[in-house]
Amino acid sequence: MKQKKIEISHAIARNPLVRFEKPVDFLLSEEEHLAIVGPNGAGKSLLVDLLMGKHSLKEGKVEYNFFPSPTNTVYENIKYIAFRDTYGSADASYYYQQRWNATDQEDAPIAREMLGEISDPSLFQRLLQLFQLEAVIDKKIILLSSGELRKFQLIKALLSTPRILIIDNPFIGLDAQTRELLQLLLEELSTLEHLQIIMVLSRVSDIPGFITHVVPVKDKVVSPKQSREEYMSEDYAIGETDKTRLMQQQISQLPDTDSHATGKEMVKLNQVSIRYGDRTILKELDWTVQTGEKWALSGENGAGKSTLLSLICADNPQAYACDISLFGRKRGTGESIWEIKKHIGYVSPEMHRAYLKNIPSVEIVASGLHDSIGLYKQTPSEQIEKCKWWMTIFNTGHLSEVPFLQLSSGEQRLVLLARAFVKDPELLILDEPFHGLDSYNRLHVKKAIEAFCGRKNKTLIMVTHYQNEFPSVITHHLHLTKN
C-alpha cells in the first residue's frame, strides 16, 4: 500500500475569507505527481495554502509524512513557486520603472547572491546551461527580464532539493524553446526518487504527460482526485459564448475617437541602441508604427521586448539619449511623460509586479485614467461607472469592491486589462496580456482585443510567446533576437 504524503481530512478554514464552499478532502500518495486544475478564481491557490498549512482550521486536519526526509516540517520539504515569484523576490522595495533606472539599481542584489550557498555545484551548472542564464547570473536581479526571472526562480527552488515541489503555472512568460526544455526537465525530475511535483494550472492543455492524477477545483469546491487518463478523456474545448459575442458588440458600438498623432506615425525609432553595463539589449533598431497598424512583437526571453516597450511608454530614461518620436513629437523636446501616457493603454509583467496596493479593484482600474500606480485622485462617479463597465467586459464586474491583493493572479490580470482599456486609448500596448488566464478568459480577452482594434484609429502592439494567442487583427510583425 502506498504511503500517504499529504492528507487533508474534512478541512474547514477558521477564516471565512479563505474558506471553501465545502469541507476539503485531499490526498497525495507516494509516487504521484498532481495537477491542480481550474478556472481563474476557482480556489486553486487557496488549496495550496491549505496544503502548506498557512490557514488555521476550524474543523478537520492536515497531516504530513515526508519520510525519508530527516525533518517533517513544511518549510524544509515543500517549495512553492507562486505567480508573483515570476518577477523575483523582495517586491516590497520594488517600484514601477525601477528596472529601467540605472541609478536606482545600486542596492539591488546580484542574482547569484540570492541563491545562497550552493550544495550541488554540478546541478547548478547544468541548470544554468539548460536555462541559458550563464550570461546574466552575475547581473543585478532587477535587470533580468520577466522570463529570465521565471527561470531563475525555478533554479533556486530546484537547488533546494525539496521533497515536494509546487509550481504555479510554470510555463507562463517563457519562450517556446524554454517551455519545451522546462517540460523535459520536469519530466526528468519526476523520475527522481523522493521528489513529487504538484502543478497549479489554469489550462487543461498545459498538463504534462508525467502527471499521474488531477484534482479539479471549481467555484471554491475541491473535487475528488482523478487519474490523468480519466480527466483527459473529457472534452474541454472552449468555444465562443453568447456572453463573449455580446461583449464584442458592446465594444464595437463605442464612439470612435480621433487620433492625436501628428501625421500618421505613432512610433518612430531611428538606430536605437540600449545598453546596461556591458549588456546590449537593443542594437541599432529602426522601427515605425503607423496609426491603425496592429503589431505582433516576438522574441526569446531577454531579447529586449519589454525594454523596447518601456521606451514607448516613457518609462525608460535612456529614451532621451535616443532618436525616438512618439505621436509625431521627438522625445526630449519638452513633452512630459504624462502627455505621452495619456494616449496609451498598457499592461505588462512589470506593471503587475508593481501593483501591491490592497485597495478596491475598481480603484486599480480608475488609476488607468490618471496613469498612476494606485489611485491618488478622487474619481467622479461617472468615471467609476465607466471603470465598472470595463470590469464587466473583462468578467470582473462582481469583484469591483474586493481588495486587489485578495484576488487570484488571473483575476488580477483581468483587472489590469480593464485598467489598460478604461480611457479608450489610441495606442494599446499589451505585454503578455494572457498571463495566468484560463482557456475561457484567454479566448474572451482575445475577442475583446479584436473588437477594440476594429474601431477607427486604434493601434496595437502586443507581446506573447504563444503564436496562437495573437489576435486576428494583426497586420505587422517585429521579431527581436538576443544580442
PEWOWO-V973682 format. One record per residue. N is the residue number from 0. RES is the residue in one small letter. OMEGA is omega in whole degrees, 0 to 359 (NA if undefined). BURIAL is b if it has 24 or more other ideal C-beta (glycine too) atoms within 12 Angstrom, else e. Layout:
# PEWOWO-V973682
n=N res=RES omega=OMEGA burial=BURIAL
n=N res=RES omega=OMEGA burial=BURIAL
This chain:
# PEWOWO-V973682
n=0 res=m omega=181 burial=e
n=1 res=k omega=177 burial=e
n=2 res=q omega=174 burial=e
n=3 res=k omega=181 burial=e
n=4 res=k omega=172 burial=b
n=5 res=i omega=178 burial=b
n=6 res=e omega=174 burial=b
n=7 res=i omega=184 burial=b
n=8 res=s omega=173 burial=e
n=9 res=h omega=186 burial=e
n=10 res=a omega=173 burial=b
n=11 res=i omega=182 burial=b
n=12 res=a omega=179 burial=b
n=13 res=r omega=181 burial=e
n=14 res=n omega=181 burial=e
n=15 res=p omega=183 burial=e
n=16 res=l omega=181 burial=e
n=17 res=v omega=185 burial=b
n=18 res=r omega=175 burial=b
n=19 res=f omega=180 burial=b
n=20 res=e omega=178 burial=e
n=21 res=k omega=175 burial=e
n=22 res=p omega=186 burial=e
n=23 res=v omega=170 burial=b
n=24 res=d omega=186 burial=b
n=25 res=f omega=179 burial=b
n=26 res=l omega=170 burial=b
n=27 res=l omega=178 burial=b
n=28 res=s omega=181 burial=e
n=29 res=e omega=178 burial=e
n=30 res=e omega=177 burial=e
n=31 res=e omega=171 burial=b
n=32 res=h omega=190 burial=b
n=33 res=l omega=165 burial=b
n=34 res=a omega=172 burial=b
n=35 res=i omega=191 burial=b
n=36 res=v omega=176 burial=b
n=37 res=g omega=181 burial=b
n=38 res=p omega=178 burial=b
n=39 res=n omega=178 burial=b
n=40 res=g omega=184 burial=b
n=41 res=a omega=183 burial=b
n=42 res=g omega=182 burial=b
n=43 res=k omega=181 burial=b
n=44 res=s omega=176 burial=b
n=45 res=l omega=178 burial=b
n=46 res=l omega=177 burial=b
n=47 res=v omega=178 burial=b
n=48 res=d omega=177 burial=b
n=49 res=l omega=179 burial=b
n=50 res=l omega=184 burial=b
n=51 res=m omega=175 burial=b
n=52 res=g omega=184 burial=b
n=53 res=k omega=183 burial=e
n=54 res=h omega=175 burial=b
n=55 res=s omega=187 burial=e
n=56 res=l omega=172 burial=b
n=57 res=k omega=177 burial=e
n=58 res=e omega=176 burial=e
n=59 res=g omega=183 burial=b
n=60 res=k omega=174 burial=e
n=61 res=v omega=182 burial=b
n=62 res=e omega=183 burial=e
n=63 res=y omega=172 burial=b
n=64 res=n omega=184 burial=b
n=65 res=f omega=178 burial=b
n=66 res=f omega=10 burial=e
n=67 res=p omega=177 burial=e
n=68 res=s omega=181 burial=e
n=69 res=p omega=177 burial=e
n=70 res=t omega=179 burial=e
n=71 res=n omega=181 burial=e
n=72 res=t omega=177 burial=e
n=73 res=v omega=183 burial=b
n=74 res=y omega=184 burial=e
n=75 res=e omega=193 burial=e
n=76 res=n omega=178 burial=b
n=77 res=i omega=174 burial=b
n=78 res=k omega=185 burial=b
n=79 res=y omega=174 burial=b
n=80 res=i omega=184 burial=b
n=81 res=a omega=183 burial=b
n=82 res=f omega=184 burial=b
n=83 res=r omega=179 burial=b
n=84 res=d omega=173 burial=b
n=85 res=t omega=189 burial=b
n=86 res=y omega=176 burial=b
n=87 res=g omega=183 burial=b
n=88 res=s omega=175 burial=b
n=89 res=a omega=182 burial=e
n=90 res=d omega=183 burial=b
n=91 res=a omega=181 burial=e
n=92 res=s omega=183 burial=e
n=93 res=y omega=173 burial=b
n=94 res=y omega=181 burial=b
n=95 res=y omega=183 burial=b
n=96 res=q omega=183 burial=b
n=97 res=q omega=182 burial=b
n=98 res=r omega=185 burial=b
n=99 res=w omega=184 burial=b
n=100 res=n omega=185 burial=e
n=101 res=a omega=183 burial=e
n=102 res=t omega=181 burial=e
n=103 res=d omega=183 burial=e
n=104 res=q omega=187 burial=b
n=105 res=e omega=182 burial=e
n=106 res=d omega=180 burial=e
n=107 res=a omega=181 burial=b
n=108 res=p omega=172 burial=e
n=109 res=i omega=182 burial=e
n=110 res=a omega=182 burial=b
n=111 res=r omega=182 burial=b
n=112 res=e omega=183 burial=e
n=113 res=m omega=179 burial=b
n=114 res=l omega=183 burial=b
n=115 res=g omega=181 burial=e
n=116 res=e omega=183 burial=e
n=117 res=i omega=185 burial=e
n=118 res=s omega=181 burial=e
n=119 res=d omega=183 burial=e
n=120 res=p omega=181 burial=e
n=121 res=s omega=176 burial=e
n=122 res=l omega=180 burial=e
n=123 res=f omega=180 burial=b
n=124 res=q omega=180 burial=e
n=125 res=r omega=179 burial=e
n=126 res=l omega=178 burial=b
n=127 res=l omega=180 burial=b
n=128 res=q omega=181 burial=e
n=129 res=l omega=183 burial=b
n=130 res=f omega=176 burial=b
n=131 res=q omega=180 burial=b
n=132 res=l omega=181 burial=b
n=133 res=e omega=186 burial=e
n=134 res=a omega=185 burial=e
n=135 res=v omega=185 burial=b
n=136 res=i omega=178 burial=b
n=137 res=d omega=176 burial=e
n=138 res=k omega=173 burial=b
n=139 res=k omega=184 burial=b
n=140 res=i omega=184 burial=b
n=141 res=i omega=181 burial=b
n=142 res=l omega=180 burial=b
n=143 res=l omega=176 burial=b
n=144 res=s omega=180 burial=b
n=145 res=s omega=177 burial=b
n=146 res=g omega=178 burial=b
n=147 res=e omega=178 burial=b
n=148 res=l omega=176 burial=b
n=149 res=r omega=178 burial=b
n=150 res=k omega=181 burial=b
n=151 res=f omega=180 burial=b
n=152 res=q omega=176 burial=b
n=153 res=l omega=177 burial=b
n=154 res=i omega=181 burial=b
n=155 res=k omega=181 burial=b
n=156 res=a omega=183 burial=b
n=157 res=l omega=179 burial=b
n=158 res=l omega=180 burial=b
n=159 res=s omega=179 burial=b
n=160 res=t omega=181 burial=e
n=161 res=p omega=173 burial=b
n=162 res=r omega=177 burial=b
n=163 res=i omega=180 burial=b
n=164 res=l omega=178 burial=b
n=165 res=i omega=183 burial=b
n=166 res=i omega=179 burial=b
n=167 res=d omega=178 burial=b
n=168 res=n omega=188 burial=b
n=169 res=p omega=187 burial=b
n=170 res=f omega=182 burial=b
n=171 res=i omega=177 burial=b
n=172 res=g omega=183 burial=b
n=173 res=l omega=177 burial=b
n=174 res=d omega=189 burial=b
n=175 res=a omega=181 burial=e
n=176 res=q omega=181 burial=e
n=177 res=t omega=176 burial=b
n=178 res=r omega=180 burial=b
n=179 res=e omega=178 burial=e
n=180 res=l omega=180 burial=b
n=181 res=l omega=179 burial=b
n=182 res=q omega=178 burial=b
n=183 res=l omega=179 burial=e
n=184 res=l omega=180 burial=b
n=185 res=l omega=177 burial=b
n=186 res=e omega=178 burial=e
n=187 res=e omega=179 burial=e
n=188 res=l omega=182 burial=b
n=189 res=s omega=179 burial=b
n=190 res=t omega=181 burial=e
n=191 res=l omega=178 burial=e
n=192 res=e omega=175 burial=e
n=193 res=h omega=171 burial=e
n=194 res=l omega=176 burial=b
n=195 res=q omega=185 burial=b
n=196 res=i omega=171 burial=b
n=197 res=i omega=179 burial=b
n=198 res=m omega=177 burial=b
n=199 res=v omega=191 burial=b
n=200 res=l omega=177 burial=b
n=201 res=s omega=184 burial=b
n=202 res=r omega=178 burial=b
n=203 res=v omega=183 burial=b
n=204 res=s omega=180 burial=e
n=205 res=d omega=183 burial=b
n=206 res=i omega=182 burial=b
n=207 res=p omega=183 burial=b
n=208 res=g omega=183 burial=e
n=209 res=f omega=178 burial=b
n=210 res=i omega=182 burial=b
n=211 res=t omega=185 burial=b
n=212 res=h omega=179 burial=b
n=213 res=v omega=174 burial=b
n=214 res=v omega=179 burial=b
n=215 res=p omega=176 burial=b
n=216 res=v omega=181 burial=b
n=217 res=k omega=177 burial=b
n=218 res=d omega=178 burial=e
n=219 res=k omega=174 burial=b
n=220 res=v omega=178 burial=e
n=221 res=v omega=182 burial=b
n=222 res=s omega=178 burial=b
n=223 res=p omega=179 burial=e
n=224 res=k omega=177 burial=b
n=225 res=q omega=171 burial=e
n=226 res=s omega=179 burial=e
n=227 res=r omega=182 burial=b
n=228 res=e omega=180 burial=e
n=229 res=e omega=182 burial=e
n=230 res=y omega=184 burial=b
n=231 res=m omega=180 burial=e
n=232 res=s omega=178 burial=e
n=233 res=e omega=179 burial=e
n=234 res=d omega=182 burial=e
n=235 res=y omega=180 burial=e
n=236 res=a omega=180 burial=e
n=237 res=i omega=178 burial=e
n=238 res=g omega=179 burial=e
n=239 res=e omega=183 burial=e
n=240 res=t omega=176 burial=e
n=241 res=d omega=180 burial=e
n=242 res=k omega=179 burial=e
n=243 res=t omega=179 burial=b
n=244 res=r omega=177 burial=e
n=245 res=l omega=178 burial=e
n=246 res=m omega=180 burial=b
n=247 res=q omega=180 burial=b
n=248 res=q omega=180 burial=e
n=249 res=q omega=180 burial=e
n=250 res=i omega=183 burial=b
n=251 res=s omega=181 burial=e
n=252 res=q omega=176 burial=e
n=253 res=l omega=180 burial=b
n=254 res=p omega=177 burial=e
n=255 res=d omega=176 burial=e
n=256 res=t omega=179 burial=e
n=257 res=d omega=177 burial=e
n=258 res=s omega=177 burial=b
n=259 res=h omega=180 burial=e
n=260 res=a omega=176 burial=b
n=261 res=t omega=185 burial=e
n=262 res=g omega=184 burial=e
n=263 res=k omega=185 burial=e
n=264 res=e omega=174 burial=b
n=265 res=m omega=184 burial=b
n=266 res=v omega=175 burial=b
n=267 res=k omega=177 burial=b
n=268 res=l omega=182 burial=b
n=269 res=n omega=176 burial=e
n=270 res=q omega=184 burial=e
n=271 res=v omega=175 burial=b
n=272 res=s omega=178 burial=b
n=273 res=i omega=179 burial=b
n=274 res=r omega=171 burial=e
n=275 res=y omega=185 burial=b
n=276 res=g omega=180 burial=e
n=277 res=d omega=182 burial=e
n=278 res=r omega=177 burial=b
n=279 res=t omega=181 burial=e
n=280 res=i omega=177 burial=b
n=281 res=l omega=183 burial=b
n=282 res=k omega=173 burial=e
n=283 res=e omega=183 burial=e
n=284 res=l omega=171 burial=b
n=285 res=d omega=181 burial=e
n=286 res=w omega=177 burial=b
n=287 res=t omega=177 burial=b
n=288 res=v omega=180 burial=b
n=289 res=q omega=177 burial=b
n=290 res=t omega=178 burial=b
n=291 res=g omega=178 burial=b
n=292 res=e omega=178 burial=b
n=293 res=k omega=187 burial=b
n=294 res=w omega=167 burial=b
n=295 res=a omega=180 burial=b
n=296 res=l omega=184 burial=b
n=297 res=s omega=180 burial=b
n=298 res=g omega=182 burial=b
n=299 res=e omega=177 burial=b
n=300 res=n omega=179 burial=b
n=301 res=g omega=182 burial=b
n=302 res=a omega=176 burial=b
n=303 res=g omega=183 burial=b
n=304 res=k omega=182 burial=b
n=305 res=s omega=176 burial=b
n=306 res=t omega=178 burial=b
n=307 res=l omega=180 burial=b
n=308 res=l omega=179 burial=b
n=309 res=s omega=176 burial=b
n=310 res=l omega=181 burial=b
n=311 res=i omega=183 burial=b
n=312 res=c omega=177 burial=b
n=313 res=a omega=179 burial=b
n=314 res=d omega=186 burial=b
n=315 res=n omega=182 burial=b
n=316 res=p omega=178 burial=e
n=317 res=q omega=179 burial=b
n=318 res=a omega=183 burial=b
n=319 res=y omega=179 burial=e
n=320 res=a omega=183 burial=e
n=321 res=c omega=177 burial=b
n=322 res=d omega=183 burial=b
n=323 res=i omega=173 burial=b
n=324 res=s omega=179 burial=b
n=325 res=l omega=179 burial=b
n=326 res=f omega=175 burial=b
n=327 res=g omega=182 burial=b
n=328 res=r omega=183 burial=b
n=329 res=k omega=178 burial=e
n=330 res=r omega=178 burial=b
n=331 res=g omega=180 burial=e
n=332 res=t omega=173 burial=e
n=333 res=g omega=181 burial=e
n=334 res=e omega=176 burial=b
n=335 res=s omega=178 burial=e
n=336 res=i omega=181 burial=b
n=337 res=w omega=175 burial=e
n=338 res=e omega=178 burial=e
n=339 res=i omega=186 burial=b
n=340 res=k omega=184 burial=b
n=341 res=k omega=179 burial=b
n=342 res=h omega=193 burial=b
n=343 res=i omega=167 burial=b
n=344 res=g omega=195 burial=b
n=345 res=y omega=168 burial=b
n=346 res=v omega=184 burial=b
n=347 res=s omega=174 burial=b
n=348 res=p omega=179 burial=b
n=349 res=e omega=179 burial=b
n=350 res=m omega=179 burial=b
n=351 res=h omega=180 burial=b
n=352 res=r omega=185 burial=b
n=353 res=a omega=184 burial=b
n=354 res=y omega=176 burial=b
n=355 res=l omega=182 burial=b
n=356 res=k omega=180 burial=b
n=357 res=n omega=180 burial=e
n=358 res=i omega=179 burial=b
n=359 res=p omega=187 burial=b
n=360 res=s omega=179 burial=b
n=361 res=v omega=177 burial=b
n=362 res=e omega=173 burial=b
n=363 res=i omega=178 burial=b
n=364 res=v omega=181 burial=b
n=365 res=a omega=178 burial=b
n=366 res=s omega=177 burial=b
n=367 res=g omega=177 burial=b
n=368 res=l omega=183 burial=b
n=369 res=h omega=180 burial=b
n=370 res=d omega=179 burial=b
n=371 res=s omega=172 burial=b
n=372 res=i omega=191 burial=b
n=373 res=g omega=184 burial=b
n=374 res=l omega=183 burial=b
n=375 res=y omega=179 burial=e
n=376 res=k omega=174 burial=e
n=377 res=q omega=183 burial=e
n=378 res=t omega=178 burial=b
n=379 res=p omega=185 burial=e
n=380 res=s omega=181 burial=e
n=381 res=e omega=177 burial=e
n=382 res=q omega=175 burial=b
n=383 res=i omega=177 burial=b
n=384 res=e omega=177 burial=e
n=385 res=k omega=177 burial=b
n=386 res=c omega=180 burial=b
n=387 res=k omega=177 burial=b
n=388 res=w omega=180 burial=b
n=389 res=w omega=175 burial=b
n=390 res=m omega=176 burial=b
n=391 res=t omega=176 burial=b
n=392 res=i omega=182 burial=b
n=393 res=f omega=170 burial=b
n=394 res=n omega=179 burial=b
n=395 res=t omega=181 burial=b
n=396 res=g omega=180 burial=b
n=397 res=h omega=183 burial=e
n=398 res=l omega=189 burial=b
n=399 res=s omega=182 burial=b
n=400 res=e omega=179 burial=e
n=401 res=v omega=178 burial=b
n=402 res=p omega=188 burial=e
n=403 res=f omega=185 burial=b
n=404 res=l omega=175 burial=e
n=405 res=q omega=178 burial=b
n=406 res=l omega=171 burial=b
n=407 res=s omega=182 burial=b
n=408 res=s omega=178 burial=b
n=409 res=g omega=177 burial=b
n=410 res=e omega=176 burial=b
n=411 res=q omega=181 burial=b
n=412 res=r omega=178 burial=b
n=413 res=l omega=177 burial=b
n=414 res=v omega=179 burial=b
n=415 res=l omega=174 burial=b
n=416 res=l omega=175 burial=b
n=417 res=a omega=177 burial=b
n=418 res=r omega=182 burial=b
n=419 res=a omega=185 burial=b
n=420 res=f omega=197 burial=b
n=421 res=v omega=181 burial=b
n=422 res=k omega=178 burial=b
n=423 res=d omega=188 burial=b
n=424 res=p omega=176 burial=b
n=425 res=e omega=175 burial=b
n=426 res=l omega=180 burial=b
n=427 res=l omega=180 burial=b
n=428 res=i omega=185 burial=b
n=429 res=l omega=180 burial=b
n=430 res=d omega=183 burial=b
n=431 res=e omega=185 burial=b
n=432 res=p omega=186 burial=b
n=433 res=f omega=179 burial=b
n=434 res=h omega=172 burial=b
n=435 res=g omega=182 burial=b
n=436 res=l omega=175 burial=b
n=437 res=d omega=187 burial=b
n=438 res=s omega=180 burial=b
n=439 res=y omega=182 burial=b
n=440 res=n omega=175 burial=b
n=441 res=r omega=180 burial=b
n=442 res=l omega=182 burial=b
n=443 res=h omega=180 burial=b
n=444 res=v omega=178 burial=b
n=445 res=k omega=179 burial=b
n=446 res=k omega=177 burial=b
n=447 res=a omega=178 burial=b
n=448 res=i omega=181 burial=b
n=449 res=e omega=180 burial=b
n=450 res=a omega=180 burial=b
n=451 res=f omega=183 burial=b
n=452 res=c omega=176 burial=b
n=453 res=g omega=180 burial=b
n=454 res=r omega=186 burial=b
n=455 res=k omega=172 burial=e
n=456 res=n omega=177 burial=b
n=457 res=k omega=182 burial=b
n=458 res=t omega=185 burial=b
n=459 res=l omega=166 burial=b
n=460 res=i omega=186 burial=b
n=461 res=m omega=177 burial=b
n=462 res=v omega=167 burial=b
n=463 res=t omega=178 burial=b
n=464 res=h omega=178 burial=b
n=465 res=y omega=184 burial=b
n=466 res=q omega=183 burial=e
n=467 res=n omega=179 burial=e
n=468 res=e omega=177 burial=b
n=469 res=f omega=181 burial=b
n=470 res=p omega=184 burial=b
n=471 res=s omega=184 burial=e
n=472 res=v omega=183 burial=b
n=473 res=i omega=180 burial=b
n=474 res=t omega=184 burial=e
n=475 res=h omega=182 burial=e
n=476 res=h omega=173 burial=e
n=477 res=l omega=179 burial=b
n=478 res=h omega=178 burial=e
n=479 res=l omega=175 burial=b
n=480 res=t omega=182 burial=e
n=481 res=k omega=180 burial=b
n=482 res=n omega=NA burial=e
